[in-house]
Every structure is written in C-alpha cells, then in structure tokens.
Amino acid sequence: MKIIILGAGQVGTSAVASLASEANDIVVIDAQQSLLRELADRYDIATVQGNAAHPNVLERAGAAETDMLIAVTSDDETNMLACQIADTLFKIPKKIARVRALEYTAYPQLFSKDCLPIDVVISPEQIVTQSIERLLDYPGASQVVDFADGKVRLASVRAHRGGPLVGREIKELHQHMPSVHARITALFRNGQPIIPNGKVIIEDGDEVFFVASSEEIKDVMSELRELDKPYKRLMFAGGGHIGKRVARALEKRYQVKVIEKDIKRATKIAAELDNTVVLVGDASDKELLINENIETTDVYCAITNDDEANILSAMLAKRLGARRVIALINKNAYADIIDANLVDLVISPKQSTISALLRHIRRGDVVQVHSLRHGSAEAIEAIAHGTPGSSEIVGQRLDQIKMPAGIVMGALVRGDEVLQVHHDTVIEDGDHVIMFLHDKKLIRVIEKMFQAEPAR
C-alpha cells in the first residue's frame, strides 16, 4: 500500500514507526528538513520537503498513485485542505485527517463527500476524553478499551494481594465465576510478558489484561484486587482543548475543578462550562493545591500540553494526598521511566491517535485496533469472512487453527451475543473475534487469516 503521511511531528513519526515495518510504501511531507532527515535515517521511507497542502508538493510525493493520505500536521486547516486537494486533484481513495478543534468536530456534517471529502476524522481530544471516562467508570483499572461497539472491553489491572485469584492458577477464574464470559489474555510480571495458560499462577504486582463484557469488568477486577470506592471529586490541570472537553463531559456526574494559568483562557472556559469550578493558577503551586483540598481529591489529572509540567504536578499532587493521579504524556521516553509509585497512570494522546489510525490501515476486515504498552503490543477486533473452503478460520475449531503462541483469543461476538472462547469453539462467518497480540509483528498473521480468500 502506498501511503502519504503529512507531518513529521510526534504523531507522524509514530505512524511511520508503526507502518514502515509492514511492507508499506511510505512518503512523509513536512516543512522542516531536519525532521525529515531524522526520519529517513531511521526508516526505509521517502520524504518531500514543503507545505503539505500545496498541490505541487503532493504531486512530487506521488499523490496520483497513492492509496491513502494521512494528514496529521499540527494545523487543522492544513489537514482539511490537504484532504480536499487530494480528492479533487489526485482522487486518493482514502483520506484520514487529525482535527483537534471542537469548533470543527462539533459539526460532523462538515466531513462528507458533499463538503470536506475526509473519510476518517480523528480527534485526539475526543479519544483521550473517552479514555478518561472509561477509567473513571472502573476505579483501579489501568486501561479500558472498547470492542464490538462497547459489548466487549479489554481492561488491565494491577493484581494485589488479597484478591481471590492472586496466588492461584488462572483456570480457577471460571471455577470462581462460572457464568462470566471473561478470559485473561496477557500477564506482565516486572515488565516481562507471560503468555497465559490455565496453569499460570497470578502473583501480587502482576499487570493482568483480560477481556470481558462491559457488565462483567468489575466482577473480574474483584478477583484480582479489592475494588476501589467510586470516584467523586476530580481535578484537572490544564484548560486547553482536552481539559475543556473532559470537564464538559464529566461535570454532570462528578465534582470537577479545572486549573488554568492563563486568565483569558480560564475566563473563556468558565463561561462555556455549566457546573465546573475554574481556578486561575499554576498546577505546580503547592499552596494552591492545598487550599483546594487536594488531599480529598479522588483523581488528579495533569493534561496540559507540557509533558514535564504534567509529570511534576502529578507527582506533587500524589505527595500531597490525591488518591489517584494521571499524567498526559506524549514522549515514550518519559512514559517508560515514570515510577508507578509516583504517578499512577500515564495517558498518551499520541498512542491513542495511532490506535485510531491503525484500524483504518490494517488489511483484512480489522474493525478495531488498540495499541498497548507503548506500542509493543496490540489488541484487535477482526471479522471472520468466508466458508470452510475459502477461509483459514471459518468452520475451524480454535484448537485446529495454527495460531502463533503470542496471539491469545479473548472473546467472540456473534450478533449481539458475547461468547466465551474454548478450545472447541468453532468460528463462523461474520463472527467478531477479539485477540491480544503480545508482539505487534504478529499482525501479518492475523491479516492473512482474516482474508476471505487467503493467498495460496
């Protein structure tokens, strides 16, 4: 597949890292030659310097022979205009654009063939907001992602001593909860993966990933740790695009405070929010946090556009007594070294954006992709198509399918029904299969399996 990526910033670079190793022909356009040179040194790609929305620049990049355009520059208007030009002049079949401003995304009718010909609009702010909402719904969870339109969710939780399943074999989960359609799909101990089977013993401190219906998540969590009390009081550091959107989404269900140091911005968002306390100040101001009763705050979330400020303010809030702290971080280097005792959770808008991109790029009928553990693993939802004669998986029992060890089946959705998978489960045409891939390189195996007529 030939792909043009507009923008060599953090998201563009991550897109290249995810796609360059998968036999794609990639060209990156950016105005800064230094960024392009660095990318070209690291990956087998072509680069073009120039304005990403200029027709002659797109032409030099080979737009006339391109299958997909991914517009992820830092400027919404450039991304939207580039998609319009790509459609009008070059007839590029699929166009994906990152659009951040709520002033645009609030009007979905803008993005259509009759207006702006953008096939997929990705809003990092919306994705992060949804991620935070899911985490608040399940206190104690480290990550919660949706599959099959929310019928199934994959969650991760840190196992704690005292959980009924801690110190016991995985197979005992279904002895404790025989009616639950849940499956443990991955386990990480001291950062190292352990491919789960029934005899693996869950230990205190293990990071456990499991798939279950949305109604059963808390039941499974209760097997791995004592359930946390529901959250009530939230505090967000940063009143930017994400801060305003999150506050608006949550202010009817929680007590919400937002700290914003720019007085004009604070005044603006205070006028746009109905039930949120907006404070003018610096989130790293110890006295401000103490005066606002940080010790009674259930969740403190640092979501400014400054990684360092987010890390420091989250650490300060934790030290001052906040129950759970979250930091929004774009740089993988920071996410990898943060001590979990100082910052409970890290959210990456960049990684969330890449997950949203991947679902539209994967071959085979892959309808959902979530990049996990800083991009090293993936959880995917794919639809099985075909007949026993034309498909590698349709009509086959799971124990008959030659599945690499790093791929773990999590659940199967047939129509509106969530099915627990067993060794003798037979996959049917139209089934949605949710899987955990311990190594994202295994995606090629999945793509081949879920093609209706695999290559001979």
Buried (B, 14 or more C-beta within 10 A) or exposed (E): BBBBBBBBBBBBBBBBBBBBBBEBBBBBBBBEEEBBEBBBEEBEBBBBBBBBBBBEBBBBBBBEEBBBBBBBBEBBEBBBBBBBBBBEEBEBEBBBBBBBEBEBBEEEEBBEEEEBBBBBBBBBBBBBBBBBBBBBBBBBBBBBBBBBEEBBBBBBBBBBEEBBBBEBBBEBBBEBBEEBBBBBBBBBBEEEBBBBEEEBBBBEBBBBBBBBBBEBBBBBBBBBBEBBEEBEBBBBBBBBBBBBBBBBBBBEBBBBBBBBBEEEBBEBBBEEBEEBBBBBBBBBBEEBBEEBEBEEBBBBBBBBEEBEBBBBBBBBBBEBBBBBBBBBBBEBEBBEEBEEEBBBBBBBBBBBBBBBBBBBBBBBBBBBBBBBBBBEBBBBBBBBBBEEEBBBBBBBEBEEEEBEEBBBBBBBBBEEEBBBBEEEBBBEBBBBBBBBBBBBBBBBBBBEBBBBEBEE
